[in-house]
Amino acid sequence: MFWHCNLKFKPQDVWYLIPNVNFNNRLLILGVCPICKKPMAILKEKRKTDGRTFKEEYTGTIEVNKIKKVCTTSIDYTLQDLKQKKCKMTLPKHIRSGENIIVKIGGKVYQRMNAIGRWGQKEKIEDILLLG
């Protein structure tokens, strides 16, 4: 959540960043103040050595664009990607699990392999013919 112009508002997007040498649990939270229309960004990181969380806030077009440029190369996935359930997307490999089911289609028996994400999205991987 952002706090600006005496108003608390939700972010527009969240970038989940790949851990680096010193930090993990890295997030870049992006938004625009609805009153003054200034772009805002918050970079949250947790240091690996002592578990201390750091939070840096950026306000204004120039500062936000600089931090976005730096973080663009380390994006793992974004909140917008996860919200697009209707689009066919490849799920990030570290947040999915597998499901194997037996399906009958037109008198033939198939084993269907699906990948299921943390929020319930399904991605069909393969159908294997068992009996036909």
C-alpha positions as a printed Julia matrix, in Angstrom:
132×3 Matrix{Float64}:
   0.0     0.0     0.0
   1.16    3.51   -0.83
   0.71    6.59    1.33
   0.88    9.92   -0.54
  -1.09   13.21   -0.48
  -2.73   12.06    2.8
  -4.31    9.13    0.96
  -3.67    5.41    1.14
  -4.05    3.6    -2.21
  -3.35    0.24   -3.85
  -0.47   -0.37   -6.27
  -1.06   -0.88   -9.99
   1.55   -3.61  -10.4
   4.03   -5.63   -8.35
   7.23   -7.06   -9.81
   8.57  -10.17   -8.06
  12.35  -10.04   -8.52
  14.92  -12.83   -8.64
  17.05  -13.07   -5.47
  20.61  -11.76   -5.83
  23.81  -12.35   -3.84
  22.85  -10.24   -0.82
  19.03  -10.06   -0.85
  15.99  -12.32   -1.25
  12.2   -11.73   -1.08
  12.63   -8.8    -3.47
   9.57   -6.81   -4.61
   9.17   -3.66   -6.68
   5.73   -2.16   -6.05
   4.57    0.35   -8.69
   1.68    2.82   -8.64
   0.44    6.34   -9.39
  -0.98    8.74   -6.8
  -4.65    9.4    -7.74
  -4.5    13.01   -6.49
  -1.23   14.48   -7.8
  -0.67   11.83  -10.55
   2.98   11.27   -9.55
   4.44    7.83  -10.25
   5.55    5.96   -7.13
   7.71    2.9    -6.5
   8.73    0.95   -3.4
  11.6    -1.52   -3.45
  11.44   -4.09   -0.62
  14.31   -6.49    0.01
  15.26   -8.84    2.84
  18.98   -9.18    3.58
  20.17  -12.81    3.71
  22.77  -12.39    6.45
  20.59  -11.02    9.26
  17.02  -11.12    7.91
  16.59   -7.34    8.11
  14.05   -5.87    5.65
  14.9    -2.73    3.68
  12.29   -0.49    2.08
  13.19    2.32   -0.32
  10.55    4.68   -1.7
  10.86    6.51   -5.02
   8.62    9.38   -6.13
   8.62   11.2    -9.44
   9.07   10.16  -13.04
  12.88   10.3   -13.17
  13.5     8.28   -9.99
  10.86    5.67  -10.81
  12.17    5.21  -14.36
  15.72    4.73  -13.03
  14.72    2.0   -10.57
  12.52    0.31  -13.21
  15.51    0.18  -15.59
  17.69   -1.4   -12.91
  15.08   -4.0   -11.91
  13.87   -4.91  -15.43
  16.66   -7.46  -15.93
  15.81   -9.34  -12.71
  12.01   -9.71  -13.07
  10.83  -13.24  -12.28
   7.11  -12.58  -12.81
   4.63   -9.76  -12.24
   1.24   -9.45  -10.59
  -0.3    -8.58  -13.97
   0.96  -11.89  -15.38
  -0.72  -13.78  -12.56
  -4.02  -11.91  -13.01
  -4.31  -12.94  -16.66
  -6.02  -16.27  -16.07
  -7.87  -16.25  -19.38
  -4.67  -15.9   -21.39
  -2.53  -18.97  -21.96
   0.69  -18.29  -20.11
   3.61  -20.36  -18.99
   3.6   -20.62  -15.23
   6.85  -19.93  -13.39
   8.42  -23.31  -12.69
   9.0   -22.76   -8.97
   5.33  -22.05   -8.15
   3.59  -24.92   -9.9
   2.8   -28.54   -9.18
   1.66  -31.46  -11.32
  -1.58  -33.32  -11.79
  -2.11  -36.54  -13.77
  -5.65  -37.64  -14.61
  -7.15  -40.37  -16.79
  -9.55  -39.08  -19.49
 -11.77  -40.97  -21.97
 -12.15  -39.19  -25.3
 -14.12  -40.93  -28.08
 -13.52  -44.47  -26.77
  -9.78  -43.86  -26.27
  -8.15  -43.57  -22.85
  -5.59  -40.82  -22.3
  -3.39  -39.82  -19.39
  -3.5   -36.02  -19.2
  -0.64  -34.17  -17.5
  -1.39  -30.67  -16.2
   0.65  -28.06  -14.34
  -1.28  -26.21  -11.62
  -0.12  -22.85  -10.27
  -0.42  -21.54   -6.75
  -3.6   -19.58   -7.63
  -5.35  -22.39   -9.52
  -4.32  -21.67  -13.11
  -3.98  -24.85  -15.18
  -1.62  -25.44  -18.07
  -1.99  -28.58  -20.2
   1.41  -30.17  -20.76
   0.7   -33.39  -22.62
  -1.88  -36.14  -23.4
  -0.51  -39.7   -23.57
  -2.58  -42.42  -25.27
  -2.97  -45.42  -22.94
  -5.66  -47.56  -24.61
  -7.15  -46.96  -28.0
